[in-house]
Amino acid sequence: MIEKAVELIKNAKHITVFTGAGISVESGIPPFRGKDGLWSKFNPIFLDINYFHQNPLKSWKLIKEIFYDFFGKAKPNAAHFALAEMEEMGLLQAVITQNIDNLHQKAGSREVYEFHGNSRNLVCTKCGFKFSVSEIGLDKLPPKCKECEGILKPDFIFFGEPIPEPARTNSFAETEKADVFILIGTTGEIMPASMIPYEAKKNNVKIIEINIKPSNYTKSITDLFLKGKATEIMGELLGFLKEK
């Protein structure tokens, strides 16, 4: 199956990778769902946009603890680096990620569409001005805008917010550009992101899936299912791709 995947990749003109929480698990970031997921330990209400507006300090205490004090220490793993290397080799044209952890960029990937936004920037809920977290700091909560003193929120989407542009448009545009999609560590449960691979399949895109267990995609649209950890499978793929 690895060799079949390598052939698909080598013969493709435009490859897009679509990643979910599973690719970052090996970096120490837990998924949101499942028995060990974040939502088994925390009530997700703190990421509801209406709750945030009404209780910014309560929300921010958990946001800082989870997404900055904990997730902020995570480093890219071998799968992230393998994707960056594939891009460098000219074998990969874009990464669409549902993750907000910045690990693709830290690994060196350049063409990354962050479908759910990112945690490295803060946006003012009043004037819309954006700042990097390093510029503002999180010593005082909730953080305030330097321009208008409005309350800042992380630049990732909360429940009740729309998918950011141009990430949404760019992501769905990939379903028409690509001839191969590689799905890594995504279960296909989160709408509307989960629709992207289905849209690709409608356009006769070949689907390679890398997951530790079958997902919603496996029996419906996946052409090649590579079962295993993202780091191990991507390491094998990269090894074959480097062979002359």
MILOMAR-978539 format. One record per residue (C-alpha): x, y, z; residue number from 1; residue in one letter. Coordinates in Angstrom, 1 decimal. Layout:
BEGIN
TIZA     xx     yy     zz   n res
TIZA      X      Y      Z NUM   A
...
This chain:
BEGIN
TIZA     xx     yy     zz   n res
TIZA    0.0    0.0    0.0   1   M
TIZA    2.9    2.3    0.7   2   I
TIZA    4.4    1.6   -2.7   3   E
TIZA    1.0    2.3   -4.3   4   K
TIZA    0.8    5.6   -2.5   5   A
TIZA    4.3    6.5   -3.6   6   V
TIZA    3.4    5.9   -7.2   7   E
TIZA    0.3    8.1   -6.9   8   L
TIZA    2.4   10.9   -5.3   9   I
TIZA    5.2   10.6   -7.9  10   K
TIZA    2.7   10.8  -10.8  11   N
TIZA    0.6   13.6   -9.4  12   A
TIZA    0.7   17.1  -10.7  13   K
TIZA   -0.9   18.8   -7.7  14   H
TIZA   -0.9   17.3   -4.2  15   I
TIZA   -2.9   18.8   -1.3  16   T
TIZA   -2.6   17.6    2.3  17   V
TIZA   -5.5   17.8    4.7  18   F
TIZA   -4.6   17.5    8.4  19   T
TIZA   -6.6   17.1   11.6  20   G
TIZA   -5.8   16.7   15.3  21   A
TIZA   -4.3   13.3   14.8  22   G
TIZA   -1.1   14.7   13.2  23   I
TIZA   -0.4   16.7   16.4  24   S
TIZA   -1.1   14.0   18.9  25   V
TIZA    2.5   12.8   18.7  26   E
TIZA    3.6   16.3   19.5  27   S
TIZA    1.8   16.0   22.8  28   G
TIZA   -1.4   17.8   21.8  29   I
TIZA   -4.5   15.8   22.7  30   P
TIZA   -7.5   15.7   20.3  31   P
TIZA  -10.7   17.5   21.3  32   F
TIZA  -12.9   14.5   21.1  33   R
TIZA  -12.7   10.9   22.4  34   G
TIZA  -12.1    9.4   25.8  35   K
TIZA   -8.8   11.3   26.3  36   D
TIZA   -9.9   14.4   24.4  37   G
TIZA  -10.1   17.9   25.8  38   L
TIZA  -13.9   17.9   26.0  39   W
TIZA  -13.8   14.9   28.4  40   S
TIZA  -12.0   17.2   30.8  41   K
TIZA  -13.3   20.7   30.0  42   F
TIZA  -16.8   22.1   29.2  43   N
TIZA  -16.4   23.5   25.7  44   P
TIZA  -18.7   26.4   26.6  45   I
TIZA  -15.7   28.6   27.3  46   F
TIZA  -15.0   28.6   23.5  47   L
TIZA  -18.6   29.7   22.6  48   D
TIZA  -18.4   33.2   21.2  49   I
TIZA  -21.4   34.5   23.2  50   N
TIZA  -20.1   33.0   26.4  51   Y
TIZA  -16.7   34.6   25.7  52   F
TIZA  -18.3   38.1   25.2  53   H
TIZA  -20.2   37.7   28.5  54   Q
TIZA  -17.4   36.1   30.5  55   N
TIZA  -14.1   37.1   28.9  56   P
TIZA  -12.0   36.6   32.0  57   L
TIZA  -13.4   33.1   32.8  58   K
TIZA  -12.8   32.1   29.1  59   S
TIZA   -9.3   33.5   29.0  60   W
TIZA   -8.1   31.7   32.1  61   K
TIZA   -8.9   28.4   30.4  62   L
TIZA   -7.7   29.5   27.0  63   I
TIZA   -4.3   30.6   28.4  64   K
TIZA   -3.9   27.4   30.4  65   E
TIZA   -4.8   25.0   27.5  66   I
TIZA   -3.7   26.8   24.3  67   F
TIZA   -0.7   28.8   25.5  68   Y
TIZA    0.8   27.3   28.7  69   D
TIZA    0.2   23.7   27.6  70   F
TIZA   -0.1   23.6   23.7  71   F
TIZA    2.5   26.4   23.4  72   G
TIZA    5.2   24.1   24.4  73   K
TIZA    4.5   21.6   21.6  74   A
TIZA    7.1   21.1   18.9  75   K
TIZA    6.6   19.8   15.3  76   P
TIZA    7.0   16.0   14.9  77   N
TIZA    8.5   13.9   12.1  78   A
TIZA    5.2   14.0   10.2  79   A
TIZA    5.2   17.8   10.1  80   H
TIZA    8.8   17.9    9.0  81   F
TIZA    8.2   15.3    6.3  82   A
TIZA    5.4   17.4    4.8  83   L
TIZA    7.6   20.5    4.8  84   A
TIZA   10.3   18.4    3.1  85   E
TIZA    7.8   17.2    0.5  86   M
TIZA    6.9   20.8   -0.3  87   E
TIZA   10.6   21.7   -0.6  88   E
TIZA   11.0   18.8   -3.0  89   M
TIZA    8.2   20.2   -5.2  90   G
TIZA    5.9   17.2   -4.4  91   L
TIZA    3.4   19.0   -2.3  92   L
TIZA    1.6   22.2   -3.2  93   Q
TIZA   -0.6   23.1   -0.2  94   A
TIZA   -1.5   22.0    3.4  95   V
TIZA   -5.1   22.6    4.6  96   I
TIZA   -5.1   22.2    8.4  97   T
TIZA   -7.9   22.2   10.9  98   Q
TIZA   -5.3   22.6   13.6  99   N
TIZA   -4.6   26.0   15.3 100   I
TIZA   -1.2   25.0   16.8 101   D
TIZA    1.2   26.5   14.1 102   N
TIZA    3.2   23.3   14.0 103   L
TIZA    3.1   23.1   10.2 104   H
TIZA    4.7   26.5    9.9 105   Q
TIZA    7.2   25.8   12.7 106   K
TIZA    8.3   22.7   10.7 107   A
TIZA    8.9   24.8    7.6 108   G
TIZA    5.7   24.5    5.5 109   S
TIZA    5.0   27.6    3.6 110   R
TIZA    1.7   27.2    1.8 111   E
TIZA   -0.6   26.5    4.8 112   V
TIZA   -4.4   27.3    4.9 113   Y
TIZA   -5.5   27.5    8.5 114   E
TIZA   -9.2   26.6    8.2 115   F
TIZA  -10.0   27.3   11.8 116   H
TIZA   -7.5   30.2   12.3 117   G
TIZA   -4.5   30.1   14.6 118   N
TIZA   -3.4   30.7   18.1 119   S
TIZA   -0.3   32.8   17.4 120   R
TIZA   -2.4   36.0   16.8 121   N
TIZA   -4.9   37.9   18.8 122   L
TIZA   -7.8   39.9   17.3 123   V
TIZA   -9.7   42.8   18.9 124   C
TIZA  -13.4   42.1   19.4 125   T
TIZA  -14.1   45.8   19.1 126   K
TIZA  -12.0   47.2   16.2 127   C
TIZA  -10.7   44.1   14.5 128   G
TIZA   -7.0   45.0   14.8 129   F
TIZA   -4.7   42.0   15.0 130   K
TIZA   -1.5   41.5   17.1 131   F
TIZA    0.9   38.7   17.7 132   S
TIZA    0.7   37.0   21.1 133   V
TIZA    4.3   37.9   21.7 134   S
TIZA    3.6   41.5   21.1 135   E
TIZA    0.8   41.7   23.7 136   I
TIZA    1.7   39.0   26.2 137   G
TIZA   -0.8   37.2   28.4 138   L
TIZA    0.4   38.3   31.9 139   D
TIZA   -2.8   40.4   32.3 140   K
TIZA   -6.1   38.8   31.5 141   L
TIZA   -8.2   39.5   29.5 142   P
TIZA   -5.6   41.1   27.2 143   P
TIZA   -6.6   44.5   25.8 144   K
TIZA   -6.2   46.1   22.4 145   C
TIZA   -3.4   48.7   22.1 146   K
TIZA   -5.6   50.7   19.7 147   E
TIZA   -9.0   50.9   21.4 148   C
TIZA   -8.8   49.0   24.7 149   E
TIZA  -11.2   46.4   23.4 150   G
TIZA  -10.9   42.8   24.6 151   I
TIZA   -8.7   40.6   22.5 152   L
TIZA   -9.5   37.0   21.6 153   K
TIZA   -7.3   34.3   19.9 154   P
TIZA   -7.5   34.5   16.2 155   D
TIZA   -9.1   31.0   15.9 156   F
TIZA  -12.7   30.4   15.5 157   I
TIZA  -15.0   29.9   18.5 158   F
TIZA  -18.3   28.0   18.4 159   F
TIZA  -20.7   30.4   16.6 160   G
TIZA  -18.2   32.1   14.4 161   E
TIZA  -17.8   31.7   10.6 162   P
TIZA  -14.8   30.1    8.9 163   I
TIZA  -12.2   32.8    8.2 164   P
TIZA  -11.4   34.1    4.8 165   E
TIZA   -9.4   33.6    2.6 166   P
TIZA   -8.6   30.2    4.3 167   A
TIZA  -12.1   28.9    3.5 168   R
TIZA  -12.1   29.9   -0.2 169   T
TIZA   -8.5   28.8   -0.7 170   N
TIZA   -9.2   25.4    0.9 171   S
TIZA  -12.2   24.6   -1.2 172   F
TIZA  -10.3   25.8   -4.3 173   A
TIZA   -7.7   23.1   -3.7 174   E
TIZA  -10.5   20.5   -4.3 175   T
TIZA  -10.5   21.7   -8.0 176   E
TIZA   -6.7   22.1   -8.4 177   K
TIZA   -5.5   18.8   -6.9 178   A
TIZA   -5.3   15.3   -8.4 179   D
TIZA   -4.2   13.7   -5.1 180   V
TIZA   -5.4   14.5   -1.5 181   F
TIZA   -3.5   13.1    1.5 182   I
TIZA   -5.6   13.0    4.6 183   L
TIZA   -3.7   12.8    7.9 184   I
TIZA   -5.1   12.3   11.4 185   G
TIZA   -8.6   13.5   10.6 186   T
TIZA  -11.8   11.7   11.5 187   T
TIZA  -14.2   13.7    9.2 188   G
TIZA  -16.5   14.7   12.0 189   E
TIZA  -16.1   18.5   12.1 190   I
TIZA  -18.3   20.5    9.7 191   M
TIZA  -17.7   22.3    7.4 192   P
TIZA  -14.1   21.2    7.2 193   A
TIZA  -15.1   17.6    6.8 194   S
TIZA  -16.7   18.4    3.5 195   M
TIZA  -13.4   19.4    1.8 196   I
TIZA  -12.3   15.8    1.0 197   P
TIZA  -15.8   14.9   -0.2 198   Y
TIZA  -15.7   17.9   -2.6 199   E
TIZA  -12.3   16.7   -3.8 200   A
TIZA  -13.6   13.2   -4.5 201   K
TIZA  -16.5   14.7   -6.5 202   K
TIZA  -13.7   16.1   -8.8 203   N
TIZA  -12.1   12.6   -9.1 204   N
TIZA   -9.2   13.4   -6.8 205   V
TIZA   -7.4   10.3   -5.5 206   K
TIZA   -7.6   10.1   -1.7 207   I
TIZA   -4.7    8.7    0.4 208   I
TIZA   -5.6    8.4    4.1 209   E
TIZA   -3.2    8.1    7.0 210   I
TIZA   -4.9    7.3   10.3 211   N
TIZA   -4.4    5.0   13.3 212   I
TIZA   -8.0    3.7   12.8 213   K
TIZA  -10.7    4.0   10.1 214   P
TIZA  -12.5    7.3    9.9 215   S
TIZA  -15.7    8.5    8.2 216   N
TIZA  -13.7    8.8    5.0 217   Y
TIZA  -12.2    5.3    4.9 218   T
TIZA  -15.0    3.3    3.4 219   K
TIZA  -16.7    6.1    1.6 220   S
TIZA  -14.1    8.0   -0.4 221   I
TIZA  -10.6    6.7    0.5 222   T
TIZA   -8.6    5.0   -2.3 223   D
TIZA   -5.6    4.0   -0.2 224   L
TIZA   -5.8    3.6    3.6 225   F
TIZA   -2.4    3.6    5.3 226   L
TIZA   -3.0    2.5    8.9 227   K
TIZA   -0.5    3.7   11.5 228   G
TIZA    1.0    6.7   13.2 229   K
TIZA    1.5    9.8   11.1 230   A
TIZA    5.2   10.0   12.0 231   T
TIZA    5.9    6.4   10.9 232   E
TIZA    3.8    6.4    7.7 233   I
TIZA    5.1    9.7    6.6 234   M
TIZA    8.7    8.6    7.4 235   G
TIZA    8.2    5.5    5.1 236   E
TIZA    6.6    7.5    2.3 237   L
TIZA    9.4   10.1    2.4 238   L
TIZA   12.1    7.4    2.4 239   G
TIZA   10.6    5.9   -0.8 240   F
TIZA   10.1    9.3   -2.4 241   L
TIZA   13.8   10.2   -1.9 242   K
TIZA   14.9    7.0   -3.7 243   E
TIZA   16.0    7.7   -7.2 244   K
